[in-house]
Amino acid sequence: MASRTLEEREKLEYNTVRDHLVLPEFGRHLQKLANSIKKINDPEEQRAYIEKSIDIIIQLFPESKSVDNYREKLWHDMYYMADFDFKVLPPSGIRPTFEDQQLRPQQISYPVHHLDYKHYGYNVHVMIQKALGMEDGPVKKEFVEVIGAYMKLAYKTWNKEHFVSDDMIRQDLLAMTKGALSIDSEKDLDVLVASQVKKRFLPAVNQNQNQNNNWKQKRKPGPKNKNRR
């Protein structure tokens, strides 16, 4: 293979002398296209070239079509690649600026709750506070029993390797409320657990029974015609 001449070597482009690649995910050719478009003086012609460039980007990344306001976002990207030097405005009518590209969403602080019995979860503590504000009566009594049943369900869900009894739930509820809420010793706290089991398995059992009944009806022979010879 013949070596390149000095003139051919001078025409070669190296990354060290190329323009800065603003958005590398779009590639070098789109960066050159943006640099060329910003030199167009006619606004309508410039807009047409920008729209065509956006069509090319959409063809390169078809999986991003479902993004909200995706075309408007690509207008901002084209402005960014052209160093915000376009004469035309995006369809929204608002000219993008460099400061817009530097905006960051406000950080959302993670909710931190200082709980003594974290293994029951925050919802149990919310329910307890609601029960403490209720008037004494049958409604409050039933609500406290629901809290106890939910505590046992939550404990079994997240601590399957540990055994939990109703007495343990009653003692924890007394400790969490400093004796303000209590559950009768004869009350069964497996109500919610039993309801979950029924919801999980009974529909499947009923469905299988219905399928068996339908199959039996199809297999059942019809009445014989006595007049048939």
KOLFIFI-919402 format. One record per residue (C-alpha): y, z, x; residue in three letters; residue number from 1. Coordinates in Angstrom, 2 decimals, decimal comma. Layout:
BEGIN
+---------+---------+---------+---------+-----+
:       v :       w :       u : residuo : num :
+---------+---------+---------+---------+-----+
:       Y :       Z :       X :     Ala : NUM :
...
+---------+---------+---------+---------+-----+
// end
This chain:
BEGIN
+---------+---------+---------+---------+-----+
:       v :       w :       u : residuo : num :
+---------+---------+---------+---------+-----+
:    0,00 :    0,00 :    0,00 :     Met :   1 :
:    3,34 :   -1,07 :    1,47 :     Ala :   2 :
:    5,92 :    1,63 :    2,10 :     Ser :   3 :
:    9,16 :    1,61 :    0,11 :     Arg :   4 :
:   12,27 :    0,14 :    1,61 :     Thr :   5 :
:   15,40 :    2,21 :    2,20 :     Leu :   6 :
:   17,12 :    0,54 :   -0,76 :     Glu :   7 :
:   14,22 :    1,43 :   -3,08 :     Glu :   8 :
:   14,23 :    5,00 :   -1,86 :     Arg :   9 :
:   17,93 :    5,36 :   -2,61 :     Glu :  10 :
:   17,31 :    4,28 :   -6,22 :     Lys :  11 :
:   14,69 :    6,98 :   -6,79 :     Leu :  12 :
:   15,67 :   10,02 :   -8,86 :     Glu :  13 :
:   14,69 :   13,49 :   -7,75 :     Tyr :  14 :
:   14,80 :   16,63 :   -9,83 :     Asn :  15 :
:   17,21 :   18,20 :   -7,33 :     Thr :  16 :
:   19,89 :   15,60 :   -8,13 :     Val :  17 :
:   19,26 :   15,19 :  -11,85 :     Arg :  18 :
:   21,40 :   16,75 :  -14,58 :     Asp :  19 :
:   20,44 :   20,16 :  -15,89 :     His :  20 :
:   17,68 :   20,00 :  -18,51 :     Leu :  21 :
:   19,13 :   22,14 :  -21,29 :     Val :  22 :
:   16,08 :   22,14 :  -23,60 :     Leu :  23 :
:   12,99 :   21,34 :  -21,51 :     Pro :  24 :
:   10,74 :   21,16 :  -24,58 :     Glu :  25 :
:   12,52 :   17,94 :  -25,66 :     Phe :  26 :
:   12,08 :   16,23 :  -22,30 :     Gly :  27 :
:   14,25 :   14,31 :  -19,85 :     Arg :  28 :
:   14,70 :   11,17 :  -21,96 :     His :  29 :
:   16,24 :   13,00 :  -24,92 :     Leu :  30 :
:   18,54 :   14,82 :  -22,52 :     Gln :  31 :
:   19,72 :   11,48 :  -21,12 :     Lys :  32 :
:   20,10 :   10,18 :  -24,66 :     Leu :  33 :
:   22,33 :   13,13 :  -25,59 :     Ala :  34 :
:   24,45 :   12,58 :  -22,47 :     Asn :  35 :
:   24,88 :    8,92 :  -23,41 :     Ser :  36 :
:   25,68 :    9,59 :  -27,07 :     Ile :  37 :
:   28,56 :   11,93 :  -26,26 :     Lys :  38 :
:   30,28 :    9,04 :  -24,40 :     Lys :  39 :
:   30,41 :    6,89 :  -27,56 :     Ile :  40 :
:   33,98 :    6,76 :  -28,94 :     Asn :  41 :
:   33,21 :    5,46 :  -32,42 :     Asp :  42 :
:   32,38 :    8,50 :  -34,63 :     Pro :  43 :
:   30,18 :    6,57 :  -37,08 :     Glu :  44 :
:   28,21 :    4,96 :  -34,29 :     Glu :  45 :
:   27,84 :    8,32 :  -32,61 :     Gln :  46 :
:   26,56 :    9,87 :  -35,85 :     Arg :  47 :
:   24,03 :    7,06 :  -36,27 :     Ala :  48 :
:   22,67 :    7,61 :  -32,76 :     Tyr :  49 :
:   22,43 :   11,36 :  -33,32 :     Ile :  50 :
:   20,48 :   10,83 :  -36,56 :     Glu :  51 :
:   18,10 :    8,42 :  -34,80 :     Lys :  52 :
:   17,61 :   10,92 :  -31,98 :     Ser :  53 :
:   16,78 :   13,62 :  -34,53 :     Ile :  54 :
:   14,23 :   11,27 :  -36,12 :     Asp :  55 :
:   12,60 :   10,89 :  -32,71 :     Ile :  56 :
:   12,40 :   14,68 :  -32,27 :     Ile :  57 :
:   10,81 :   15,05 :  -35,70 :     Ile :  58 :
:    8,20 :   12,45 :  -34,73 :     Gln :  59 :
:    7,49 :   14,37 :  -31,52 :     Leu :  60 :
:    7,14 :   17,69 :  -33,37 :     Phe :  61 :
:    5,85 :   16,87 :  -36,89 :     Pro :  62 :
:    4,41 :   20,38 :  -37,32 :     Glu :  63 :
:    7,95 :   21,81 :  -37,48 :     Ser :  64 :
:    8,95 :   19,90 :  -40,62 :     Lys :  65 :
:    8,24 :   22,92 :  -42,80 :     Ser :  66 :
:   10,92 :   25,00 :  -41,05 :     Val :  67 :
:   13,90 :   25,73 :  -43,31 :     Asp :  68 :
:   16,99 :   23,65 :  -42,50 :     Asn :  69 :
:   15,06 :   22,00 :  -39,67 :     Tyr :  70 :
:   17,32 :   18,95 :  -39,50 :     Arg :  71 :
:   20,41 :   21,15 :  -39,33 :     Glu :  72 :
:   18,79 :   23,09 :  -36,50 :     Lys :  73 :
:   18,17 :   19,83 :  -34,61 :     Leu :  74 :
:   21,85 :   18,95 :  -34,99 :     Trp :  75 :
:   22,64 :   22,23 :  -33,25 :     His :  76 :
:   20,12 :   21,37 :  -30,51 :     Asp :  77 :
:   21,71 :   17,96 :  -29,98 :     Met :  78 :
:   25,13 :   19,62 :  -29,68 :     Tyr :  79 :
:   23,66 :   22,08 :  -27,20 :     Tyr :  80 :
:   22,16 :   19,30 :  -25,05 :     Met :  81 :
:   25,48 :   17,39 :  -25,13 :     Ala :  82 :
:   27,44 :   20,47 :  -24,04 :     Asp :  83 :
:   29,05 :   20,59 :  -27,54 :     Phe :  84 :
:   31,00 :   17,41 :  -26,75 :     Asp :  85 :
:   30,32 :   15,39 :  -29,91 :     Phe :  86 :
:   33,17 :   14,04 :  -32,02 :     Lys :  87 :
:   31,30 :   14,17 :  -35,35 :     Val :  88 :
:   30,35 :   17,22 :  -37,38 :     Leu :  89 :
:   26,85 :   18,10 :  -38,62 :     Pro :  90 :
:   26,06 :   17,63 :  -42,34 :     Pro :  91 :
:   27,06 :   21,26 :  -42,93 :     Ser :  92 :
:   30,61 :   20,49 :  -41,78 :     Gly :  93 :
:   30,63 :   23,40 :  -39,31 :     Ile :  94 :
:   30,95 :   22,58 :  -35,64 :     Arg :  95 :
:   28,38 :   24,48 :  -33,52 :     Pro :  96 :
:   29,71 :   26,44 :  -30,56 :     Thr :  97 :
:   28,21 :   27,87 :  -27,42 :     Phe :  98 :
:   28,70 :   31,37 :  -28,81 :     Glu :  99 :
:   26,44 :   30,48 :  -31,77 :     Asp : 100 :
:   23,59 :   29,77 :  -29,35 :     Gln : 101 :
:   24,02 :   33,21 :  -27,79 :     Gln : 102 :
:   23,78 :   35,13 :  -31,05 :     Leu : 103 :
:   20,80 :   37,42 :  -31,34 :     Arg : 104 :
:   19,49 :   39,04 :  -34,52 :     Pro : 105 :
:   20,29 :   42,68 :  -34,99 :     Gln : 106 :
:   17,48 :   44,89 :  -33,80 :     Gln : 107 :
:   15,72 :   46,71 :  -36,61 :     Ile : 108 :
:   14,89 :   50,27 :  -35,73 :     Ser : 109 :
:   11,31 :   51,35 :  -36,33 :     Tyr : 110 :
:   11,09 :   54,12 :  -38,94 :     Pro : 111 :
:   10,04 :   57,36 :  -37,31 :     Val : 112 :
:    8,78 :   60,20 :  -39,51 :     His : 113 :
:    8,10 :   63,61 :  -38,06 :     His : 114 :
:    5,08 :   64,73 :  -40,07 :     Leu : 115 :
:    2,78 :   67,69 :  -39,57 :     Asp : 116 :
:   -0,26 :   65,96 :  -41,12 :     Tyr : 117 :
:    0,15 :   62,36 :  -39,92 :     Lys : 118 :
:   -3,45 :   61,39 :  -40,66 :     His : 119 :
:   -2,71 :   61,48 :  -44,41 :     Tyr : 120 :
:    0,14 :   59,00 :  -44,08 :     Gly : 121 :
:    3,76 :   58,97 :  -45,16 :     Tyr : 122 :
:    3,01 :   58,12 :  -48,81 :     Asn : 123 :
:    1,28 :   61,46 :  -49,32 :     Val : 124 :
:    4,39 :   63,31 :  -48,15 :     His : 125 :
:    6,55 :   61,23 :  -50,53 :     Val : 126 :
:    4,22 :   62,09 :  -53,42 :     Met : 127 :
:    4,30 :   65,77 :  -52,50 :     Ile : 128 :
:    8,10 :   65,82 :  -52,51 :     Gln : 129 :
:    8,07 :   64,18 :  -55,95 :     Lys : 130 :
:    5,57 :   66,73 :  -57,25 :     Ala : 131 :
:    7,66 :   69,62 :  -55,93 :     Leu : 132 :
:   10,60 :   68,40 :  -58,00 :     Gly : 133 :
:    8,63 :   68,16 :  -61,24 :     Met : 134 :
:    8,55 :   70,79 :  -63,97 :     Glu : 135 :
:    5,41 :   72,87 :  -64,36 :     Asp : 136 :
:    3,03 :   71,51 :  -66,95 :     Gly : 137 :
:   -0,02 :   69,30 :  -67,51 :     Pro : 138 :
:    1,72 :   66,20 :  -66,13 :     Val : 139 :
:    2,51 :   67,93 :  -62,84 :     Lys : 140 :
:   -1,01 :   69,38 :  -62,67 :     Lys : 141 :
:   -2,61 :   65,96 :  -63,10 :     Glu : 142 :
:   -0,22 :   64,43 :  -60,59 :     Phe : 143 :
:   -1,15 :   67,06 :  -57,99 :     Val : 144 :
:   -4,83 :   66,30 :  -58,61 :     Glu : 145 :
:   -4,11 :   62,61 :  -58,00 :     Val : 146 :
:   -2,41 :   63,56 :  -54,73 :     Ile : 147 :
:   -5,49 :   65,49 :  -53,66 :     Gly : 148 :
:   -7,79 :   62,60 :  -54,58 :     Ala : 149 :
:   -5,57 :   60,19 :  -52,65 :     Tyr : 150 :
:   -5,57 :   62,52 :  -49,63 :     Met : 151 :
:   -9,35 :   62,51 :  -49,60 :     Lys : 152 :
:   -9,47 :   58,73 :  -50,00 :     Leu : 153 :
:   -6,99 :   58,25 :  -47,13 :     Ala : 154 :
:   -8,91 :   60,69 :  -44,92 :     Tyr : 155 :
:  -12,20 :   58,88 :  -45,56 :     Lys : 156 :
:  -10,59 :   55,49 :  -44,95 :     Thr : 157 :
:   -9,15 :   56,29 :  -41,52 :     Trp : 158 :
:  -11,62 :   58,96 :  -40,35 :     Asn : 159 :
:  -14,99 :   57,58 :  -41,37 :     Lys : 160 :
:  -16,83 :   59,42 :  -38,60 :     Glu : 161 :
:  -15,61 :   62,84 :  -39,81 :     His : 162 :
:  -16,84 :   64,70 :  -42,87 :     Phe : 163 :
:  -14,20 :   65,88 :  -45,33 :     Val : 164 :
:  -14,77 :   68,28 :  -48,20 :     Ser : 165 :
:  -12,71 :   69,11 :  -51,27 :     Asp : 166 :
:  -12,03 :   72,60 :  -49,91 :     Asp : 167 :
:  -10,53 :   71,11 :  -46,77 :     Met : 168 :
:   -8,18 :   68,93 :  -48,86 :     Ile : 169 :
:   -7,13 :   71,93 :  -50,96 :     Arg : 170 :
:   -6,37 :   73,99 :  -47,86 :     Gln : 171 :
:   -4,36 :   71,18 :  -46,27 :     Asp : 172 :
:   -2,36 :   70,67 :  -49,47 :     Leu : 173 :
:   -1,56 :   74,40 :  -49,62 :     Leu : 174 :
:   -0,48 :   74,35 :  -45,98 :     Ala : 175 :
:    1,66 :   71,21 :  -46,39 :     Met : 176 :
:    3,48 :   72,66 :  -49,42 :     Thr : 177 :
:    3,50 :   76,28 :  -48,16 :     Lys : 178 :
:    1,49 :   77,36 :  -51,20 :     Gly : 179 :
:    3,68 :   75,56 :  -53,77 :     Ala : 180 :
:    0,97 :   73,11 :  -54,90 :     Leu : 181 :
:   -2,68 :   73,86 :  -55,47 :     Ser : 182 :
:   -5,75 :   72,26 :  -57,04 :     Ile : 183 :
:   -8,39 :   74,07 :  -59,09 :     Asp : 184 :
:  -11,63 :   74,69 :  -57,23 :     Ser : 185 :
:  -13,76 :   73,04 :  -59,94 :     Glu : 186 :
:  -11,81 :   69,77 :  -59,81 :     Lys : 187 :
:  -13,68 :   66,85 :  -58,25 :     Asp : 188 :
:  -11,51 :   64,89 :  -55,80 :     Leu : 189 :
:  -13,79 :   61,85 :  -55,51 :     Asp : 190 :
:  -12,24 :   60,17 :  -58,56 :     Val : 191 :
:  -10,31 :   57,57 :  -56,59 :     Leu : 192 :
:  -13,24 :   56,90 :  -54,26 :     Val : 193 :
:  -15,55 :   56,31 :  -57,23 :     Ala : 194 :
:  -13,03 :   53,97 :  -58,85 :     Ser : 195 :
:  -12,77 :   51,96 :  -55,66 :     Gln : 196 :
:  -16,55 :   51,61 :  -55,51 :     Val : 197 :
:  -16,65 :   50,41 :  -59,13 :     Lys : 198 :
:  -13,93 :   47,85 :  -58,51 :     Lys : 199 :
:  -15,72 :   46,57 :  -55,44 :     Arg : 200 :
:  -19,30 :   46,33 :  -56,67 :     Phe : 201 :
:  -19,38 :   46,25 :  -60,48 :     Leu : 202 :
:  -17,72 :   42,82 :  -60,88 :     Pro : 203 :
:  -20,30 :   41,30 :  -58,54 :     Ala : 204 :
:  -23,15 :   42,98 :  -60,45 :     Val : 205 :
:  -21,82 :   41,81 :  -63,80 :     Asn : 206 :
:  -21,39 :   38,30 :  -62,43 :     Gln : 207 :
:  -24,99 :   38,21 :  -61,22 :     Asn : 208 :
:  -26,22 :   39,47 :  -64,59 :     Gln : 209 :
:  -24,24 :   36,80 :  -66,41 :     Asn : 210 :
:  -25,65 :   34,12 :  -64,12 :     Gln : 211 :
:  -29,21 :   35,38 :  -64,78 :     Asn : 212 :
:  -28,62 :   35,40 :  -68,54 :     Asn : 213 :
:  -27,25 :   31,86 :  -68,45 :     Asn : 214 :
:  -30,25 :   30,71 :  -66,43 :     Trp : 215 :
:  -32,67 :   32,33 :  -68,90 :     Lys : 216 :
:  -30,94 :   30,66 :  -71,84 :     Gln : 217 :
:  -31,23 :   27,28 :  -70,16 :     Lys : 218 :
:  -34,93 :   27,85 :  -69,45 :     Arg : 219 :
:  -35,69 :   29,10 :  -72,96 :     Lys : 220 :
:  -37,53 :   26,37 :  -74,91 :     Pro : 221 :
:  -36,04 :   25,24 :  -78,18 :     Gly : 222 :
:  -37,75 :   25,61 :  -81,61 :     Pro : 223 :
:  -40,74 :   23,33 :  -82,12 :     Lys : 224 :
:  -40,53 :   20,64 :  -84,76 :     Asn : 225 :
:  -43,49 :   21,20 :  -87,11 :     Lys : 226 :
:  -43,12 :   17,76 :  -88,70 :     Asn : 227 :
:  -43,49 :   16,03 :  -85,37 :     Arg : 228 :
:  -46,90 :   14,39 :  -84,92 :     Arg : 229 :
+---------+---------+---------+---------+-----+
// end
